[in-house]
Amino acid sequence: MRIAVWHNLPSGGGKRALYDQVRGLVSRGHYVEAWCPPTADQGFLPLSDFIPEHVLPLEQPARTVLERGLRLPLKVERRLMAMEHHCLDCAASISHGSFDILFAHSCMFFRGTPIGRFVLLPKVLYQHEPYRWLYEAMPRLPWLAPPPSQRFLLHPRWFHEKAKDLWELHNTRVQGREELRNVGAFDRILVNSLFSRESTLRAYGLDAEVCYLGTDTARFTDQGFSREHLVLGLGAYAPEKNLRLVIEALALLPAPRPELAWVGNVAYPDLLEEMKALAAARGVSFSPHLRIPDDEVIDLLNRAAVMVYTPRLEPFGLAAIEAAACGLPVVAVAEGGARETVIDGEG
């Protein structure tokens, strides 16, 4: 088959899944080409290692004078329109290639990509997750009313608070509407876990099929090293990965506590500094690693005594099966897709 791929993925588990899927398709004799905007991460596991990848422009709209003056977020319609124009250009390019099928992955900005509305081929979407911040309290559901204003009615700041709330609510509703429209344009939706299937049904009212992810067992292997007094965590330095819980839990252990090494592909700088300070205050030896090569990750997986896996409502849990492939026991929170990748008492 001739397969056209579209994605807008950052570094991390989603891009690793796409990389392995494309490599598997090519090894089975399929012809594959990929399209993406420049915002996609081409440095992490680049698809261009074994297929042509076309990077087409994506306009980045600037905030208007009104938005800057009133400190309002960018109006979501202009961001959505820019992505549609990019996908229209991709669709036109794909249409000249005599492809048999479109295989799309998620968009880091909107999750549901509009490419499916513009390509006149059978089309499959691998949807890693809905745009969770629209549907989960992370940290707060966006459609909840704000706390009652403490300002007097007709106070200038009162008008600004109301205007900002209405503006943000409008953005939320429009993004949710377009996400549903875009995901619904595909003939088939694939997801990474039963949990993600349920999340897709809750968010969109659409059925999806579970297509579990795997790991490269030729690379992620148990190398027989001696295990050290080391606890390992994998995940972005972001609130939903729950590094705070790990530090607080290790602080409850008696001395000498194990060292905590945490590997992240991206970081919120303020959060990373906050976690360093928390670890120091709690007496936990904390070693952060940011965007390190796979060889170093695999080395840590082979030297650690245990992996801790604590993300909130993680859709699947690729890091957990990578640890298992390296013979590393995993202690995980019993929520989200981790309940399908980490089975209590089983190696």
C-alpha positions in Angstrom: 0.0 0.0 0.0 0.9 3.6 -0.4 0.3 5.3 2.9 0.3 9.1 3.6 1.0 10.0 7.2 0.2 13.4 8.9 1.2 14.4 12.4 2.0 17.4 14.6 3.6 15.7 17.6 6.2 16.9 20.1 9.0 14.7 21.5 7.7 12.0 23.8 5.6 8.8 23.8 3.3 9.8 20.9 6.2 10.5 18.6 7.9 7.3 19.6 4.7 5.4 18.9 4.5 7.0 15.4 8.2 6.3 14.7 7.8 2.6 15.5 4.5 2.3 13.6 6.0 3.9 10.4 9.2 1.8 10.7 7.0 -1.3 11.0 4.9 -0.4 8.0 8.1 0.2 5.9 9.6 -3.1 7.0 6.4 -4.9 5.8 6.9 -3.4 2.3 4.5 -0.5 2.4 5.5 2.8 0.8 5.1 5.7 3.3 5.5 9.5 3.1 4.8 11.9 5.9 3.6 15.5 6.2 3.8 17.8 9.2 4.0 21.5 10.2 7.4 23.0 11.4 6.0 22.9 15.0 6.3 19.1 15.0 9.5 17.8 16.6 11.7 16.5 13.7 14.8 16.1 15.9 13.4 13.4 18.2 13.2 10.1 16.4 13.0 11.7 12.9 10.8 9.9 10.4 13.2 11.2 7.7 15.5 8.4 8.8 13.6 6.1 6.5 10.8 7.9 4.7 10.4 11.3 2.9 8.9 13.9 5.3 7.4 17.1 4.0 7.4 20.1 6.3 4.8 22.5 5.1 4.4 26.0 6.6 2.0 26.8 9.4 1.2 30.5 10.1 1.5 31.6 13.8 -1.1 34.3 14.3 -0.1 37.3 16.4 -2.3 38.8 19.1 -4.4 41.8 18.0 -4.2 45.2 19.5 -7.4 44.5 21.4 -6.0 41.2 22.8 -2.8 42.8 23.9 -4.5 45.8 25.4 -7.0 43.8 27.4 -4.6 41.0 28.1 -6.8 38.5 26.4 -5.7 35.1 25.0 -5.4 34.8 21.2 -8.8 34.1 19.6 -8.9 30.4 18.9 -10.6 30.8 15.4 -7.5 32.3 14.0 -5.3 29.5 15.3 -7.8 26.9 13.9 -7.9 28.7 10.6 -4.1 28.6 10.3 -4.1 24.9 11.0 -6.8 24.4 8.4 -4.8 26.2 5.7 -1.8 24.1 6.5 -3.8 20.9 6.3 -5.4 22.1 3.0 -1.8 22.5 1.6 -0.9 19.0 2.9 -4.1 17.5 1.3 -3.3 19.0 -2.0 0.2 17.6 -1.9 -1.1 14.1 -0.8 -3.7 14.1 -3.7 -0.9 14.2 -6.2 0.8 11.1 -4.7 -1.7 8.3 -5.6 -1.9 7.2 -2.0 -4.3 4.4 -0.8 -4.9 5.6 2.7 -4.3 8.5 5.1 -2.9 7.6 8.6 -3.0 10.6 10.9 -1.8 11.1 14.4 -2.8 13.8 16.9 -2.1 17.5 16.8 -0.3 18.9 19.8 -2.4 22.0 19.7 -5.9 20.7 19.1 -5.6 16.9 19.3 -8.1 16.4 16.5 -6.6 17.4 13.2 -8.6 18.9 10.3 -6.6 16.9 7.7 -9.3 14.2 7.6 -11.9 16.7 6.3 -9.7 17.6 3.3 -8.3 14.3 2.1 -10.5 12.2 -0.3 -9.1 8.8 0.8 -9.9 6.2 3.3 -8.6 7.7 6.5 -7.6 6.4 9.9 -6.8 8.5 13.0 -4.5 7.3 15.8 -5.9 9.5 18.6 -3.6 9.4 21.6 -6.1 11.3 23.8 -8.7 14.0 23.6 -7.6 17.6 24.5 -7.7 16.7 28.2 -7.8 20.2 29.5 -11.3 20.7 28.0 -12.7 17.5 29.6 -10.8 17.0 32.9 -10.2 19.0 36.0 -6.5 19.7 35.2 -6.4 21.7 37.3 -9.9 23.1 36.8 -12.6 22.5 34.3 -12.6 25.4 31.9 -16.4 25.8 31.7 -16.8 26.3 35.4 -17.9 29.8 36.4 -15.1 31.9 38.0 -15.3 32.7 41.7 -17.7 35.5 42.5 -16.0 38.9 41.9 -15.1 40.9 44.9 -15.3 44.2 42.9 -18.1 46.6 42.8 -20.5 46.3 39.9 -19.5 48.7 37.1 -15.9 48.9 38.4 -13.6 49.0 35.4 -11.8 45.8 36.6 -15.1 44.1 36.9 -15.8 44.6 33.2 -12.3 43.3 32.4 -12.8 40.2 34.5 -16.2 39.5 32.8 -14.8 40.1 29.3 -11.9 37.8 29.9 -14.1 35.1 31.2 -16.5 35.3 28.2 -13.6 35.4 25.8 -11.9 32.3 27.3 -15.3 30.4 27.5 -15.9 31.2 23.8 -12.4 29.9 22.9 -13.1 26.7 24.9 -16.4 26.0 23.3 -15.1 26.7 19.7 -12.0 24.4 20.2 -14.2 21.7 21.6 -16.6 22.0 18.7 -13.9 21.8 16.1 -12.1 19.0 17.8 -15.2 16.9 17.6 -15.8 17.9 14.0 -12.2 17.0 13.0 -12.1 13.6 14.8 -15.5 12.7 13.4 -14.3 13.2 9.8 -12.2 10.0 10.0 -13.5 6.6 8.9 -11.8 4.8 11.8 -10.4 5.9 15.1 -7.7 3.9 16.9 -6.6 4.5 20.5 -3.9 3.1 22.8 -6.0 1.6 25.6 -9.4 0.7 26.9 -9.1 3.8 29.1 -8.6 6.0 26.0 -11.5 4.3 24.3 -13.7 5.3 27.2 -12.2 8.9 27.2 -12.9 9.2 23.5 -16.5 8.1 24.0 -17.0 10.5 26.9 -15.5 13.5 25.0 -16.8 12.9 21.5 -19.6 10.3 21.7 -17.6 8.4 19.1 -16.5 4.7 19.1 -12.8 3.8 18.8 -10.8 0.6 18.5 -8.0 -0.3 20.8 -4.7 -0.8 19.1 -2.1 -1.3 21.9 1.4 0.1 21.5 4.5 -2.0 21.9 8.2 -1.2 22.5 11.4 -2.0 20.6 12.6 -5.1 22.4 15.7 -5.2 20.3 16.8 -1.9 22.0 15.0 -1.9 25.3 16.6 -5.0 26.8 17.7 -6.3 30.2 21.5 -6.0 30.0 22.1 -7.8 33.2 23.7 -4.9 35.1 23.8 -4.8 38.9 20.9 -2.7 40.2 21.7 0.4 42.2 20.0 2.2 45.1 18.2 4.3 42.5 14.6 5.1 41.7 13.8 6.2 38.2 10.9 8.2 36.8 10.1 9.1 33.1 7.9 11.9 32.0 7.8 15.6 31.2 8.4 18.1 33.9 4.8 19.0 33.8 2.1 19.1 36.6 0.2 16.1 35.2 3.2 13.9 35.5 3.0 14.2 39.3 6.7 14.4 40.2 5.7 16.1 43.5 4.0 12.9 44.6 7.2 10.9 44.0 9.4 13.3 46.0 7.0 13.4 48.9 6.7 9.6 48.9 10.5 9.1 48.9 10.8 11.6 51.8 8.8 9.3 53.9 11.4 6.5 53.6 14.1 6.1 56.3 17.7 7.1 55.6 19.6 6.2 53.5 17.0 7.0 50.9 17.5 6.0 47.3 18.5 8.6 44.8 15.7 9.8 42.4 16.6 10.2 38.7 13.9 11.7 36.6 14.1 11.7 32.7 12.0 14.3 30.9 11.6 15.3 27.3 10.4 18.8 28.1 10.1 21.0 31.2 8.2 23.8 32.6 11.2 25.7 34.0 9.4 27.1 37.0 8.1 23.7 37.9 11.5 22.1 37.6 13.1 24.6 39.9 10.2 24.2 42.3 10.8 20.4 42.4 14.5 20.8 42.9 13.8 23.1 45.9 11.2 20.6 47.3 13.6 17.7 47.0 16.3 19.6 48.8 13.8 20.6 51.6 12.7 17.0 52.0 16.1 15.5 52.0 15.7 13.6 48.7 18.7 13.3 46.4 17.2 14.4 43.0 19.0 14.1 39.7 17.0 15.6 36.8 17.8 14.6 33.2 16.4 16.6 30.2 16.2 15.4 26.6 18.9 12.7 27.0 19.6 10.2 24.2 17.9 6.8 24.2 21.1 5.0 25.0 21.3 6.9 28.3 17.7 6.2 29.1 18.2 2.5 28.5 21.3 2.6 30.7 19.3 4.1 33.5 16.5 1.6 33.0 19.1 -1.1 33.5 20.8 0.4 36.6 17.7 1.5 38.6 16.2 -0.7 41.2 12.6 0.4 40.5 10.6 2.8 38.3 7.9 5.0 39.8 5.1 5.9 37.4 2.7 8.5 38.8 1.1 10.5 36.0 -2.6 11.6 36.4 -4.9 9.7 34.1 -2.2 8.8 31.7 -3.8 7.4 28.5 -1.5 4.4 28.1 1.9 4.3 29.8 4.7 3.6 27.2 7.4 4.2 29.8 6.1 1.4 31.9 6.5 -1.2 29.2 9.9 0.1 28.2 10.9 -0.5 31.9 9.5 -4.0 31.8 11.4 -4.8 28.7 14.6 -3.8 30.6 13.6 -6.1 33.5 12.9 -3.1 35.8 10.0 -3.5 38.3 7.4 -0.7 38.1 5.4 0.9 40.9 2.5 2.8 39.4 -0.6 4.7 40.4 -3.7 2.6 39.6 -5.4 5.0 37.2 -5.7 5.6 33.5 -4.0 3.3 31.1 -1.4 2.3 33.6 -3.9 -0.3 34.9 -3.5 -2.0 31.5 0.3 -1.9 31.3 1.2 -2.6 34.9 -0.4 -5.7 36.4 -0.1 -6.0 40.1 2.2 -8.9 41.1 3.1 -9.9 37.5 6.5 -9.4 35.9 
